[in-house]
Amino acid sequence: MAHWIVGVSSLTLMFAGAVPYIPQYRTIKQTQNAEGFSTYVCLVLLVANILRIIFWFGRPFELPLLAQSFIMIGVMLGMLYSVVTVRCRNTTSVGARKRNFRDFCVTDFWQWTDFRSYVEFLMWFTGFCATLLLVFGRNTAFVETIGCLAVFTEAMLGMPQFYHNFRSQSTAGMSVAMVAMWTSGDLFETIYFIVRDVPAQFAICGLLQVSVELAILLQVILYDVRPVRAVKEICPNECRQEELQRLTVSCSDSTFFVESGILHLLNKILTV
């Protein structure tokens, strides 16, 4: 029985990181708008998982975690391809400047207009890290540093999305279901890391990730829920006019604002 539970947990762990991006992928496909999703999320996860694979060659850990990294890299490449395709299609300016990796322009970093540039950068980065491992792979301090960089980079997963929301003062276009799945998945992973015998870096990474993701969920309440807007979403169209007016007046009460914000958050999570 114990072996069966461990097997199911390991299988869940392998795909848990990829599942949250299904709602965001669907949102991009349905709306043909990728502005609400930060491609720097892909950058963080791609770099983190490449470093994690390099770390495995220096200090092997559980195979499900290694498999998770390969799966996540594939998913992030798929997300990048979808975002780049949609943005190129939506660019109507005839004279819009094309940006690619081979221009070696620092200001254009990760803002390239073709998918090939992203792949080329990742190949260069992977080759550079692999070369360092071949040279310094016998140095324990170097290997542990790679592990720390991998998990710390992954721990910052939500920061690009958090900053994107902060600058725009809105979470429009971002899949709240995706962030909710991030949080639940990372909670599961953190518990798994603590229970299983894995390097301590992984548990620290999980705790940091959950903290950032909770902050993003708070942004949904702070930015997207305005008093009148919250009333319109809570009250169906068939509600009586006097009830709508009464709720609009009561929006000045902070307790109502928090409650309506939570209801709005739950509604966006459940609406995939």
N, C-alpha and C positions, 0 to 999 in steps of 0.2 A: 504493500500500500504506500509506504514511504517513497519507494522508487517511482511509483506512478505519479505521486504528487510532485516530486522533483522534476520528472520528465515534462509534465504539463506546465509547470512554472518556467522551466527553461524554454519551452516552445513559445509560451506567451511572451517571455522576455525578448526573444528574437524579433518578434513582429510588433511588439507594443510601441516601439518608437516610430514605426512607419504609419500605423493606423491613424493617428491624429491629423495627418496631412490629406486624408481622403476628403473631409468636408471642405478644406481650403481649395483643393484641386477642383472639386465640383463647383464651388463658388466662382472660381476663375473661368471655368468652362461655360457656365451658365450665363454669367454677366459679361464675358469677354472683356473684363477689366481686372488688371492685376495690380492696380495702384495701392490697394489696401494691404498687400503682402510685401514685406521687406525681403529682398533677395539676400540681404546680409545674414538672414537666418540660415539660408542654404550655405553661405560661406562658412559660418561658424560650425555647422554640423559636418560639412565636408572636411574642413581642416581638423576638427576634433577626432573624427573617425579615422582619418588617414594616420594621424599621430597615434591613435590607439592601436592600430594594426602594427605600426612600427614598434610600439611599446611591447606588443605581444612577442615579437621576434627576440626582444631583449630579455623579457621576463614573461614567459607564457602564463596565461590565466585561463579561465573556463572557456571552452569552445563556443557555448551559446553567446557569450559576449563578443567573441570574435566574429561569429556569423552575423550578429546584430549590426556590427560596423559595416560589413559588406552590403547588407540589405539597406541600411540607411543611406549609404553612398549612392546606391542605385535609385532610391526614392528621391533624393535631393537632386540628382541629375535630371530626373523626370520633371520635378517641379521647376527647375531652372529652364528647361526646354519649353515648358508650357508658358512660363512668365515671359521669356524672351520672345516667343512666337506671338503672343497676344500683344505685347507692347510694340513690336515691329508692325503688326497689322494696324494698330491704332494710331501709328505715327503718320499723319497726313501731310506734314510739311515736305514739300518737294526738295527743298534745300537742306534738309536735316542732315547734320554731320554724322557719318558713321564712325563708330569707335570700336577698335579691336585691340587685342592683347599685344600684337606685334608693333603697335605704335609706341609702346613703352611710355605712355603718358601717365604720370602718377595721378593726375586729377581725374582720369577716366577709369581708375581701378574699380573693377566689379560693376562698372556701368556700361559694359560693352554691349554692342547692338547685335552681335551674332553669337550663337551658342558655341561655336567652335573655339572662340577665344577663351571661354570658361574652361573647356576641356584642356586646352593647351596649358593654361596656367596650372591646373591641377596636376598635369603630367610633370611639369617642371618642379612643382613643389614636392611631389612624391619622390621624384628622382633625387632631389636635393636631400630630403630626409633619409632616404635609403642609403645614400652615399655617406652621410654622417654616421649612420648606424654601423656600416661596414668599417669605418675608421675608428670609432669610439665605442663599439658595441661591447667590448670587454670591461669598460669603465662603468661600475655600478652607479656612480653618481650621475653619469650622463643618462643612463637608462631610466633611473628614477625621475630625473628632470623631464624627460620625454613624457613619462606617465603623468606627472603633475601638469604639464602643459596641456596634455590631451583632455584630462578631466576638467581642468579649470576653463579651458576654451568651451567645452560642452556646457559647463555650468553657466556660462554667459549666453546661452542659447536665446533666452527671451529678451536680452538687452537691446538688440537691434529693433525688435518689434515694439518694445517699451519706448525707446527713443523716437521711433517713427510716430507712434501714437501721441507722444508728448509734444512733438513739433507741430503736428497737425491739430492737436487738441480734439482728436476724434479717433474712434476705432472703426469708422465706416470702411467696409471692404474686407475687414479682418474677420475670419471665422472664429467666433467665440467658442464654438464646439471644438475647434482645433486646440485652443488654449486649455479648455476644460479637460480634454483628453491628454494634453501634455501633462497637466497637473496630476491627474489620476494615474497616468502611466509612470511618471517619475516617483510618485509615492510608492507604487508597487516595486519599482526598481530599487529604491532606497532600502525598503524593507528586505528585499532579496539580497542586496549587497551586505546588509548587516548580518543576516542569518547565515549566508554562505561565506566560505573562506576566500574572499577576494581582496585585492589590495585596498588599503584604507582610502586611497584617493577616490575610489568610486562612490563610497558612502558620502564623503564630503561634497562631491559633485552633485549628488542627488539632493542633498539638503539645500544647497545654493540654488539649484534649478527650481525647486518647489517655491522658494521664497520669491524669486523673480516672477514666476508665473502667477502667483497670488496677487502680486502687484499689478500685473497686466489685467487680471480680472477686475481688480478695483478700478482700473481706468475705464472699464466699460460702464461702471456705475457713475463715475465722476464726469466723463466726457459725453456719453451718449444719452444719458437720462437727464433731460431738462424738465422742469415742472410741468409745463403744458403738454410737452411731447409724451411724458410718462403717462399723463391722464388719458391721452388719445389712444395709447397702446393698451392700457389696462381696461378701459371701457369699450365694449363692443359698439358697433354703429347703432344697434337697436336700443341702446340705453336711453332713458328719458333725458330731455334737455336740462331739466332742473337738477338731475343727479350729476350731470357733467359740470354744470356751473358750480355746484357745491364742492365737488372734488377739486375744481380749478382753484377755488378760494383756499381750500385746505392745503394746497401745494406749498404754501409758505411755511408750513410746519415741517421741521427737519425730520421728524419721525416718519411722516408720510413719504418724504423724499427718499429716505433710506429704504423703506419698505417697497416703494414703487421701483426703486433701482434694483433691488434683489429680484423682484418679479420680472423686470425687464431682462435681467441677466439670465434667469432661468429660462425665459421664453426664447432667447437667442440661442441658448445651448441646445434646447430641445428641437428647435427649428433647423434642421440640416437639409 
